[in-house]
Amino acid sequence: FYSAIFIIVMLVSAFIQLVIYYTHRKKSFIDPLTGMFNRQYMNELLKKYAVHEFQVLIMDLDHFKQVNDIYGHDAGDEVLRSIAARIQSVIRKKDILIRYGGEEFILLIAEKDKSISLGLAERIRNKVKADPVALEDCQLNVTISMGLNPRPEESKTFEHAVKIADLGLYKAKQLGRDRVEIYDDTLIAEENSQQKMCDVKEALDVERIFCVYQPIYDAQTLQISRYELLIRMRDAQGDIIEPAQFLPSIRYTQVYVHLTKRVLSFAFEALKNNDVKLSINFDLQDLFNDEIFETLEETFSSDYNIAKRLSIEILEHEEITEFEYIEKRLVTLKSMGFNIAIDDFGSGYANYRYILNMNIDALKIDGSLIKGIHKYENAKKIVQSIHQLAQSLGVKTVAEHVETQQDLEALQSIGIDYIQGFYLAKPDINFK
């Protein structure tokens, strides 16, 4: 009898302890101010469910800091409680509302259809601003901005899914607040572009921008004629980043101007301290930039003998119609002693007008025509025609991206003047 009572007492005690444990555990998952689930609950939830099972809607009260600053934190707390209740009244039972922090909320929407999630977000937005929040001394109009990530399956982690939604929220605030913006690829592109711009700016500030030099050879003698100066960047981890990975993102920014000025400084110092000839890449748009052009003039005007050892390879990234202006600036460069080459000739926007109207020194034939030229008769004929045209005008030809002995021999048979490519030498921080 006593043993039975003992067992019952132990079971009741265990049950009470279990109730206390789960009651305490449940409380630890609840935000005490709003009664919503908190981030701790969200973390537990995501141990059971895959991230792709929920579309993510992140919400932020507009100008909430001003509420705290003007009316005090008690008023701010009342606004949060009121808005939380309004949101809760709109959402469905299967959706999970979480106070993410401060005035930010996250709604995990158990839905695959983007239009349904967007409709739910709009109902929340309208509910939030439908009536003023009643405070002790006033009525306060409140609006909310939201960002929706309708494709969480593209994220490996929940943190990344939230980050994507947060990009939509950022866009909503940029566009005037009180709206919902859906994540799309353009937002990711904008974020990546901004990040790359910051990376380059930091690299310039802490001297992680540097140059390498790739030899350009006389095609017949295989003696080095000059070097092409190429820019490189080290990231914070020390890895080397190629310019194709960051230049497009900064091309029309002031960071690009600073980078180009740094390249001009590198070129001047290399020519001053070494008995070599150099080539540098110059975007045709750089000729329109007064700050870049003035830096070029100021840097090299002091020594004609240095300027005449520098070849400026002009590359067009977009079609130019203001030829008279460009021609005037190219005349200035020629008068200072610079050699002028047209880069990537035979592709893109490369224009014959420069050859006909300007005293061009060289044509650098686009690498897409050079790779595998020994195998493609049409490419060989095009390169041969370009070389013959250049030869008739007294202009030298340069073939880049030479990668095999067969291509080298094909170019030598055509009579190309200069060659460059990994088959001959890769870029290096030192001159050979």
SULZIVEN-V919777 format. One record per pair of residues at least 24 apart in sequence whose ideal C-beta (glycine too) atoms are under 8 Angstrom apart, sorted by the first residue. I is the first residue (numbers start at 1). J is the second residue. Records with the same first field share a line. If there is no record, write none. Layout:
I: J / J
This chain:
31: 99
33: 77 / 80 / 81 / 99
34: 80 / 81 / 84 / 85 / 99
35: 84
36: 84 / 88 / 97 / 98 / 99 / 105
37: 96 / 97 / 98 / 99
38: 98 / 99
39: 98 / 99 / 100 / 101
41: 98
42: 96 / 98 / 100 / 106 / 108
45: 96 / 108
46: 158
51: 152 / 153 / 155 / 156 / 157 / 158 / 161
52: 152 / 153 / 155
53: 110 / 152
54: 96 / 108 / 109 / 110 / 152
55: 108 / 109 / 111 / 112 / 114 / 117 / 148 / 149 / 150 / 152
56: 106 / 107 / 108 / 109 / 148 / 149 / 152 / 161 / 162 / 164 / 165
57: 106 / 107 / 109 / 117 / 120 / 121 / 146 / 147 / 148 / 149 / 165 / 180
58: 100 / 104 / 105 / 106 / 146 / 147 / 149 / 162 / 165 / 166 / 168 / 169
59: 87 / 104 / 105 / 106 / 107 / 124 / 144 / 145 / 146 / 169
60: 103 / 104 / 105 / 144 / 145 / 146 / 169 / 173
61: 103 / 142 / 143 / 144
62: 142 / 143 / 144 / 145 / 173 / 177 / 178
63: 177
64: 102 / 103
67: 140
71: 135 / 137 / 138 / 140
75: 135 / 136 / 140
78: 133 / 135
79: 133 / 135 / 140 / 142
82: 133 / 134 / 142
83: 128 / 133 / 142 / 144
86: 124 / 127 / 128 / 130
87: 124 / 127 / 128
89: 127
90: 120 / 123 / 124 / 127
91: 120 / 124
92: 120
95: 120
106: 162 / 165
114: 148 / 150 / 182
117: 148 / 150
118: 148 / 150 / 180 / 182
121: 146 / 148 / 180
122: 180
125: 178 / 179 / 180
129: 178
143: 177 / 178
144: 178
145: 169 / 172 / 173 / 177 / 178 / 179 / 180
146: 172 / 179 / 180 / 181
147: 171 / 172 / 180 / 181 / 182 / 183
148: 180 / 181 / 182 / 183
149: 183
150: 182 / 183
151: 183
164: 188
167: 191
192: 249
193: 249
196: 245 / 246 / 249 / 250
197: 249 / 250 / 253 / 255
199: 233 / 235 / 241 / 246
200: 233 / 246 / 250 / 255 / 259
201: 255 / 258
202: 236
203: 233 / 234 / 235
204: 255 / 258 / 259 / 262
208: 233 / 234 / 235
209: 233 / 259 / 262
210: 234 / 266 / 429
211: 263 / 266 / 270 / 429
212: 427 / 428 / 429
213: 270 / 278 / 427 / 428 / 429 / 430 / 431
214: 420 / 425 / 426 / 427 / 428
215: 420 / 424 / 425 / 432
216: 279 / 398 / 418 / 419 / 420
217: 418 / 419 / 420 / 424
218: 417 / 418
219: 399 / 411 / 412 / 415 / 416 / 417 / 418 / 419
220: 412
222: 424
224: 432
225: 277 / 418
226: 276 / 277 / 278 / 279 / 311
227: 276 / 277 / 278 / 279 / 431
228: 278 / 279 / 280 / 281 / 313 / 420 / 427
229: 263 / 266 / 267 / 270 / 278 / 279 / 280
230: 281 / 427
231: 259 / 263
251: 283 / 285 / 317
257: 289 / 291 / 292
260: 286 / 292 / 295
261: 291 / 292 / 295
264: 292 / 295 / 296 / 299 / 300
265: 299
267: 310
268: 299 / 300 / 306
271: 306 / 309 / 310
272: 303 / 306
274: 431
276: 309 / 431
277: 309 / 310 / 311
278: 309 / 310 / 311
279: 310 / 311 / 312 / 313 / 341
280: 310 / 311 / 312 / 313
281: 313 / 315 / 343
282: 312 / 313 / 314 / 315
283: 314 / 315 / 316 / 317
284: 314 / 315 / 316 / 317 / 320 / 326
285: 317 / 318
287: 314 / 325 / 326 / 329 / 330
288: 322 / 325
293: 329
296: 333
297: 332 / 336
300: 336 / 337 / 338
301: 336
304: 336 / 337
305: 337
307: 336 / 337 / 338
308: 337 / 338 / 339
310: 338 / 339
311: 338 / 339 / 340 / 341 / 361 / 362
312: 338 / 339 / 340 / 341
313: 341 / 342 / 343 / 364
314: 340 / 341 / 342 / 343 / 354
315: 343 / 344
316: 348 / 349 / 350 / 351
317: 348 / 349
318: 349
319: 349
320: 349 / 351
323: 353 / 357
327: 357 / 358
330: 354 / 358
331: 358
334: 359
341: 398
345: 386
346: 382 / 383 / 386
355: 389 / 390 / 393 / 395
360: 393 / 395
361: 395 / 396
362: 390 / 395 / 396 / 397 / 398 / 417 / 418
363: 390 / 395 / 396 / 397 / 398
364: 397 / 398 / 399 / 400
365: 397 / 398 / 399 / 400 / 416
366: 400
367: 400 / 401
368: 401
370: 399 / 400 / 401 / 402 / 407 / 411 / 421
371: 401 / 403 / 407
372: 404 / 407
373: 407 / 410 / 411
374: 404 / 406 / 407 / 409 / 410
375: 406
380: 410 / 414
383: 411 / 414 / 416
384: 414
387: 414 / 415 / 416
391: 415
